[in-house]
């Protein structure tokens, strides 16, 4: 595994007391899930149909890509060179879109519901579930080569639930962070796959239970996850300590998350089809 992503820490930034919505884009999706920043001015979006759309911050459609199978993509990501990655449960594939051409990169072979992220060294992390829906694992790919499997803790217990809503990201300290909706938890392991911590929210009571979906990290190594039931974003530090909520931006079923190079947060609203750009740093 490469360690190229281990960089010196950036200057410390202060969180805003009151995060604010900078802009809101209406994508037209009936159900909107994924978002991935191509750059600071354009975002890819993925929802309830076979079309993956790229929008600029003026809300204009820049271009589109259609899945090869004609089915709904499960997740999207962007490579360091700017190519679109999407996963397709229908044929258990991970695909790359280059110059309007779609090439199958990985065939999952009996595993499905794949969610993906690109690492700082341009490796691919794929979280997937077995066909019988009993097992979940994270696999690291370098190109098409399987480099690492993360599935159990050091006592042989599953790290992840058998539920089918999970998202994944890599932190700047090379930790692998997974939002596990069924478990009501964010599960974080280090680069070697050893469990660092599990975050389950501020309270174990059902009223305050965490229901995480999208997850992302920023330049400070902070972890952000969307709680679709409470219409808010949890912000954690890199060691899993709760810092604050983003809960003042009229969020409605927040789902997918990504941040740009300036640490602006993009949030998809599943039920409204909108992407909101939120400033949460001073």
Backbone torsions as a table, in degrees:
resi	resn	phi	psi	omega
1	UNK	NA	138.1	179.8
2	UNK	-77.3	149.6	175.0
3	UNK	-116.6	23.5	-177.3
4	UNK	-62.6	-25.0	-176.0
5	UNK	-78.2	-5.8	-178.7
6	UNK	-78.6	98.6	-174.8
7	UNK	-112.5	165.3	175.2
8	UNK	-67.9	148.0	-175.7
9	UNK	-67.3	146.4	177.4
10	UNK	-78.5	169.5	175.5
11	UNK	-58.4	142.4	-178.9
12	UNK	-68.9	135.8	179.0
13	UNK	-117.3	148.7	-179.6
14	UNK	-94.2	140.1	175.1
15	UNK	-74.0	143.9	174.2
16	UNK	-67.7	143.4	173.9
17	UNK	-64.3	-37.3	-179.4
18	UNK	-130.6	96.9	175.6
19	UNK	-57.4	153.0	-176.6
20	UNK	-136.9	148.0	175.8
21	UNK	-79.3	121.5	179.2
22	UNK	-84.1	-42.5	178.9
23	UNK	-157.5	160.0	177.1
24	UNK	-133.5	128.4	-179.1
25	UNK	-107.6	133.5	177.0
26	UNK	-97.8	111.8	-174.2
27	UNK	-88.6	-17.9	-179.1
28	UNK	85.0	-5.0	176.4
29	UNK	-68.3	142.6	174.7
30	UNK	-72.4	-39.8	172.6
31	UNK	-130.2	123.6	-176.1
32	UNK	-113.8	129.5	-177.9
33	UNK	-118.2	-72.4	-168.4
34	UNK	-88.9	150.4	171.9
35	UNK	-144.0	140.6	179.5
36	UNK	-143.9	127.5	-178.7
37	UNK	-74.8	123.5	169.7
38	UNK	-80.5	-41.6	175.9
39	UNK	-157.7	-167.0	-177.4
40	UNK	-75.1	-7.4	-175.5
41	UNK	-121.4	-4.8	-176.9
42	UNK	-141.3	141.2	179.2
43	UNK	-133.1	138.7	171.0
44	UNK	-83.1	143.9	179.4
45	UNK	-132.3	148.8	-177.1
46	UNK	-140.9	132.6	-176.9
47	UNK	-140.5	-132.4	-168.4
48	UNK	-95.9	22.1	174.3
49	UNK	-142.1	-178.1	-172.5
50	UNK	-79.7	-3.7	-175.9
51	UNK	-97.0	131.3	173.5
52	UNK	-107.4	121.6	-172.5
53	UNK	-111.0	142.1	173.7
54	UNK	-105.7	122.2	179.4
55	UNK	-116.6	147.0	168.2
56	UNK	-91.1	175.2	-173.5
57	UNK	-76.5	-2.5	171.5
58	UNK	-90.3	1.8	179.8
59	UNK	83.3	11.1	-178.9
60	UNK	-88.5	138.9	176.6
61	UNK	-75.6	118.8	-177.6
62	UNK	-88.1	-48.0	176.4
63	UNK	-165.7	169.5	-178.2
64	UNK	-135.0	157.9	171.8
65	UNK	-133.5	142.9	-179.8
66	UNK	-114.4	136.3	179.7
67	UNK	-60.5	144.7	-178.4
68	UNK	-63.4	-36.1	-177.6
69	UNK	-78.5	-19.4	-174.5
70	UNK	84.6	5.7	178.8
71	UNK	-100.9	170.3	-179.1
72	UNK	-70.0	129.6	175.4
73	UNK	-69.5	150.9	-178.7
74	UNK	-89.8	-34.0	-178.5
75	UNK	-160.1	162.3	179.0
76	UNK	-136.0	156.3	175.5
77	UNK	-154.9	170.2	179.9
78	UNK	-128.2	132.5	177.8
79	UNK	-74.9	167.5	179.9
80	UNK	-64.3	-24.8	177.5
81	UNK	-88.4	0.4	174.0
82	UNK	94.7	10.7	177.9
83	UNK	-85.1	147.1	179.9
84	UNK	-84.1	133.6	172.0
85	UNK	-112.2	135.6	171.8
86	UNK	-138.8	152.4	177.6
87	UNK	-109.1	149.8	-175.2
88	UNK	-134.1	110.7	-179.5
89	UNK	-68.5	-28.1	-175.2
90	UNK	-59.0	-43.5	179.8
91	UNK	-114.9	14.8	175.7
92	UNK	54.9	47.8	-174.6
93	UNK	-125.1	155.9	168.8
94	UNK	-116.2	127.3	-170.4
95	UNK	-125.0	152.1	177.2
96	UNK	-120.8	136.8	179.8
97	UNK	-107.5	115.9	179.1
98	UNK	-129.5	123.7	177.6
99	UNK	49.8	44.8	177.7
100	UNK	68.6	5.5	175.3
101	UNK	-101.6	138.1	179.8
102	UNK	-107.2	123.5	178.2
103	UNK	-120.4	132.7	175.1
104	UNK	-71.9	125.8	-177.6
105	UNK	-96.9	-41.5	-177.0
106	UNK	-141.9	137.4	170.7
107	UNK	-106.0	125.1	-169.2
108	UNK	-80.1	-18.8	170.4
109	UNK	55.7	71.4	174.3
110	UNK	92.1	-3.8	175.6
111	UNK	-113.3	149.2	-174.5
112	UNK	-144.0	-170.6	-178.0
113	UNK	49.9	57.1	-173.9
114	UNK	-87.3	128.9	170.0
115	UNK	-116.6	147.6	-165.7
116	UNK	-136.1	158.7	164.7
117	UNK	-150.0	158.3	173.6
118	UNK	-96.9	140.6	178.4
119	UNK	-87.6	172.8	179.5
120	UNK	-64.3	-21.9	178.1
121	UNK	-100.5	16.2	176.5
122	UNK	65.6	25.9	167.7
123	UNK	-85.8	164.7	-177.4
124	UNK	-110.9	128.2	172.0
125	UNK	-106.2	124.7	-177.2
126	UNK	-121.9	125.5	173.7
127	UNK	-103.6	129.7	-170.7
128	UNK	-143.3	161.0	-177.8
129	UNK	-121.8	143.3	179.8
130	UNK	-68.2	160.9	-177.2
131	UNK	-60.0	-32.2	178.8
132	UNK	-85.1	2.4	176.4
133	UNK	62.4	24.7	-179.5
134	UNK	-102.5	-15.8	-173.4
135	UNK	-133.0	143.1	177.3
136	UNK	-131.1	140.9	178.9
137	UNK	-147.6	160.0	171.9
138	UNK	-110.3	131.1	179.1
139	UNK	-121.6	133.7	175.7
140	UNK	-99.6	129.6	177.1
141	UNK	-117.1	134.9	168.3
142	UNK	-107.4	106.5	-167.6
143	UNK	65.6	-120.0	176.9
144	UNK	-107.0	6.5	-176.9
145	UNK	-90.9	127.2	176.6
146	UNK	-75.6	116.2	-174.4
147	UNK	-101.2	-27.6	-171.2
148	UNK	-159.6	142.5	172.5
149	UNK	-122.4	129.2	178.1
150	UNK	-119.3	116.4	-174.8
151	UNK	-142.2	-33.4	-173.5
152	UNK	-128.3	155.1	173.3
153	UNK	-82.9	-175.2	-174.4
154	UNK	-73.7	-3.5	174.2
155	UNK	-107.3	9.4	176.7
156	UNK	82.1	11.4	179.3
157	UNK	-91.1	145.4	179.1
158	UNK	-60.4	135.7	177.0
159	UNK	-77.5	-27.9	-172.3
160	UNK	-125.6	152.5	179.2
161	UNK	-73.5	172.5	176.9
162	UNK	-89.0	5.1	179.0
163	UNK	-70.1	166.8	-169.1
164	UNK	-111.3	11.7	173.8
165	UNK	-114.5	107.5	178.9
166	UNK	-146.8	145.3	173.8
167	UNK	-129.4	160.3	-171.1
168	UNK	-140.7	146.5	174.3
169	UNK	-152.3	162.1	174.8
170	UNK	-110.0	133.0	177.4
171	UNK	-83.8	166.8	-176.6
172	UNK	-68.8	-19.8	174.2
173	UNK	-89.4	13.6	175.4
174	UNK	74.9	9.4	170.7
175	UNK	-66.1	151.6	176.8
176	UNK	-107.7	120.5	-172.5
177	UNK	-113.8	126.1	-178.7
178	UNK	-123.5	129.1	170.7
179	UNK	-90.4	123.9	-174.4
180	UNK	-116.4	99.0	-171.5
181	UNK	-64.1	-46.1	-178.1
182	UNK	-63.4	-39.0	179.6
183	UNK	-77.5	-13.5	-176.6
184	UNK	63.8	43.5	-170.4
185	UNK	-150.6	156.0	164.4
186	UNK	-106.5	122.1	-176.4
187	UNK	-109.7	123.4	-175.6
188	UNK	-122.0	125.0	175.5
189	UNK	-118.8	159.1	177.0
190	UNK	-81.8	-177.9	-175.5
191	UNK	-59.0	-30.3	179.7
192	UNK	-82.1	-5.7	179.0
193	UNK	93.2	9.6	179.8
194	UNK	-86.8	132.9	-177.6
195	UNK	-60.7	126.9	174.9
196	UNK	-97.3	-49.6	178.4
197	UNK	-165.2	163.9	172.6
198	UNK	-127.9	128.2	179.2
199	UNK	-108.6	125.8	-177.4
200	UNK	-119.6	17.9	179.9
201	UNK	97.6	-173.3	-174.6
202	UNK	-88.0	-14.7	-177.7
203	UNK	-148.9	149.8	178.3
204	UNK	-91.3	0.5	179.8
205	UNK	-73.5	146.2	-179.2
206	UNK	-54.8	-34.4	-178.6
207	UNK	-62.5	-32.7	-177.2
208	UNK	-108.9	12.5	-178.3
209	UNK	-59.5	144.7	179.5
210	UNK	-83.1	136.8	176.4
211	UNK	-127.2	73.8	-171.2
212	UNK	-78.5	143.1	171.2
213	UNK	-123.6	-103.0	-176.6
214	UNK	-61.0	153.2	-179.5
215	UNK	-145.0	145.2	176.4
216	UNK	-153.7	171.9	177.6
217	UNK	-136.4	159.9	-175.9
218	UNK	-120.8	-172.9	-174.8
219	UNK	-66.9	-19.7	179.5
220	UNK	-88.3	-1.1	-176.8
221	UNK	79.4	12.4	177.7
222	UNK	-82.2	148.8	-174.8
223	UNK	-108.9	130.3	179.1
224	UNK	-120.4	133.0	176.9
225	UNK	-135.7	144.1	-177.9
226	UNK	-90.6	130.0	173.7
227	UNK	-103.6	101.8	-172.3
228	UNK	-68.5	-29.4	-177.9
229	UNK	-75.6	-34.9	-177.8
230	UNK	-97.3	-0.1	178.0
231	UNK	54.5	49.3	179.7
232	UNK	-152.8	166.4	179.1
233	UNK	-112.9	131.1	172.7
234	UNK	-91.3	133.4	172.6
235	UNK	-112.5	124.6	179.1
236	UNK	-118.5	154.8	169.9
237	UNK	-81.7	177.3	-173.6
238	UNK	-67.4	-12.3	177.8
239	UNK	-102.6	10.7	174.7
240	UNK	86.6	10.6	178.5
241	UNK	-85.7	130.1	-179.9
242	UNK	-64.8	133.8	178.4
243	UNK	-106.5	-50.2	-178.7
244	UNK	-173.4	169.8	170.9
245	UNK	-100.5	152.2	157.3
246	UNK	-104.5	103.6	-174.2
247	UNK	-139.3	18.9	-176.9
248	UNK	-116.2	12.7	-171.6
249	UNK	-107.9	24.4	178.8
250	UNK	52.3	42.7	179.8
251	UNK	-72.3	140.7	179.0
252	UNK	-126.7	112.9	-175.7
253	UNK	45.0	61.1	177.0
254	UNK	-61.0	141.2	-174.4
255	UNK	-134.9	-82.4	-177.3
256	UNK	-80.9	148.7	-179.5
257	UNK	-135.6	146.9	165.0
258	UNK	-157.2	161.3	175.3
259	UNK	-123.8	148.7	176.0
260	UNK	-90.6	-174.2	-174.9
261	UNK	-70.6	-13.6	179.3
262	UNK	-101.1	10.8	-179.6
263	UNK	65.1	30.7	165.7
264	UNK	-82.4	138.3	-177.5
265	UNK	-97.1	131.9	173.2
266	UNK	-108.3	128.7	-176.4
267	UNK	-125.8	127.4	171.6
268	UNK	-88.2	141.7	172.5
269	UNK	-104.4	111.1	-171.9
270	UNK	-56.2	-47.9	-170.7
271	UNK	-86.5	-14.5	178.8
272	UNK	-103.2	-16.8	-177.1
273	UNK	75.6	14.9	-178.7
274	UNK	-100.5	150.5	168.2
275	UNK	-111.4	125.1	178.1
276	UNK	-107.9	131.2	172.6
277	UNK	-95.2	122.0	-173.7
278	UNK	-120.5	129.8	172.3
279	UNK	-92.2	122.9	179.9
280	UNK	-125.7	-1.7	171.9
281	UNK	-107.3	148.9	177.2
282	UNK	-70.1	NA	NA
